[in-house]
Amino acid sequence: MSSSLDASRLEALLESAQLLHSSLNIEDLLRHLLRSVMGRLLVGKALIAVEEDEIIRVALARGLPKLTVATLRIRPAF
Protein backbone atom coordinates (compact mmCIF):
# COMPACT_ATOMS: atom_id res chain seq x y z
CA MET A 1 0.00 0.00 0.00
CA SER A 2 2.84 2.38 0.74
CA SER A 3 4.28 2.04 -2.75
CA SER A 4 0.90 2.83 -4.37
CA LEU A 5 0.63 5.94 -2.18
CA ASP A 6 4.15 6.99 -3.13
CA ALA A 7 3.36 6.47 -6.82
CA SER A 8 0.21 8.58 -6.46
CA ARG A 9 2.19 11.39 -4.86
CA LEU A 10 4.82 11.26 -7.59
CA GLU A 11 2.15 11.34 -10.29
CA ALA A 12 0.54 14.39 -8.68
CA LEU A 13 3.92 16.09 -8.40
CA LEU A 14 4.70 15.35 -12.05
CA GLU A 15 1.32 16.68 -13.16
CA SER A 16 1.87 19.88 -11.18
CA ALA A 17 5.37 20.36 -12.57
CA GLN A 18 4.14 19.87 -16.14
CA LEU A 19 1.38 22.42 -15.66
CA LEU A 20 3.75 24.95 -14.11
CA HIS A 21 6.07 24.66 -17.09
CA SER A 22 3.37 24.67 -19.75
CA SER A 23 0.89 27.32 -18.63
CA LEU A 24 1.24 31.04 -18.15
CA ASN A 25 -2.40 31.37 -17.15
CA ILE A 26 -2.49 32.13 -13.42
CA GLU A 27 -6.12 31.03 -13.11
CA ASP A 28 -5.28 27.57 -14.49
CA LEU A 29 -2.35 27.27 -12.10
CA LEU A 30 -4.39 28.35 -9.06
CA ARG A 31 -7.24 25.96 -9.92
CA HIS A 32 -4.79 23.07 -10.24
CA LEU A 33 -3.00 23.99 -7.02
CA LEU A 34 -6.23 24.26 -5.05
CA ARG A 35 -7.58 20.99 -6.46
CA SER A 36 -4.32 19.19 -5.67
CA VAL A 37 -4.11 20.49 -2.10
CA MET A 38 -7.76 19.73 -1.42
CA GLY A 39 -7.29 16.19 -2.72
CA ARG A 40 -4.19 15.62 -0.61
CA LEU A 41 -5.81 16.99 2.55
CA LEU A 42 -9.19 15.38 1.81
CA VAL A 43 -11.09 18.61 2.43
CA GLY A 44 -14.18 19.93 0.70
CA LYS A 45 -13.69 23.65 1.32
CA ALA A 46 -10.69 25.84 0.58
CA LEU A 47 -9.60 29.17 -0.79
CA ILE A 48 -6.51 30.85 -2.15
CA ALA A 49 -5.83 34.45 -1.16
CA VAL A 50 -3.03 36.49 -2.65
CA GLU A 51 -1.42 39.66 -1.27
CA GLU A 52 0.10 42.42 -3.31
CA ASP A 53 0.81 45.99 -2.24
CA GLU A 54 -1.12 45.63 1.03
CA ILE A 55 -4.21 44.31 -0.73
CA ILE A 56 -5.49 40.78 -0.12
CA ARG A 57 -7.62 39.24 -2.85
CA VAL A 58 -9.51 35.98 -2.60
CA ALA A 59 -8.46 34.63 -5.96
CA LEU A 60 -10.26 31.29 -5.88
CA ALA A 61 -12.67 29.50 -3.56
CA ARG A 62 -14.15 25.99 -3.73
CA GLY A 63 -16.86 24.49 -1.58
CA LEU A 64 -17.75 27.91 -0.15
CA PRO A 65 -20.84 28.97 -2.12
CA LYS A 66 -21.52 32.11 -0.09
CA LEU A 67 -17.95 33.35 -0.45
CA THR A 68 -17.27 35.41 -3.52
CA VAL A 69 -13.99 36.51 -5.00
CA ALA A 70 -13.21 39.78 -3.22
CA THR A 71 -10.51 42.32 -2.51
CA LEU A 72 -9.61 43.53 1.00
CA ARG A 73 -7.30 46.37 1.89
CA ILE A 74 -5.04 45.70 4.89
CA ARG A 75 -2.87 47.90 7.07
CA PRO A 76 0.72 47.01 7.85
CA ALA A 77 1.20 45.56 11.33
CA PHE A 78 4.06 47.92 12.13
N, C-alpha and C positions, 0 to 999 in steps of 0.2 A: 504494500500500500504506500509506503514511503516513496518508492521510486516513481509511482504514478503521480503522486503529489508533486514531486520534484520536476517531473516532465511537464506537468501542467503549469507550474510556475515559470519554467524556462520558455514554454510556448507563449505565455502571456508577456514575458519580457521581450521576446523576439518580436512579437506583434507590435508592442509599444515602440520599440526601437525603429522598426520599419516605418511606422506612421510618422514618427518624429523626423525621420530623414526624408520622407516623401511628401509631406504636406506643409504648406506655409499658411494654411487656414487655421487661425487660432481657435475658432469655434469647433472645428473637427478635432483638434488636439485636446481641448478641454472636455468635450463629450467623451472621447476615448478614455482620458485619464479618470474622469468621474466614474464611468462604467466599470473600469478595471478595479479601482479602489473599492467601490461598492461591492463588487463580486468577491474580492479578496476578504473583505470584512464582513460579508454576509449581512449587509444593512439595506434597508429599503428607502431610506431618506438621507439626502446629502446635498451639500452645496459647495460651490467654489466661489470664493470672494477674492478679488484682486485689489491691491492698493497701489496707487500712483499719485504722487504729488498731494498727499494728505487727503485723498478721496478713496473711499472703499466702494467697490461696485460688486454686487452679487452678479457674477457673470453667467452662472448656470445653476439650476436647482432641479433636483429629481425627487419625486415622492413627496413633495411639499406643495400641494395644489394652491394653497392660499398665499404662498410666497411668490412674489413677482420679482423679476430682475429689476434692481433698483440701484441708486447711487446715494451714498451717504458721505457727508463731509465730516472729517474728524479733526480734532485739535491735537497738536503735539503734546506729549505727556510732560515735557520739560519746558 
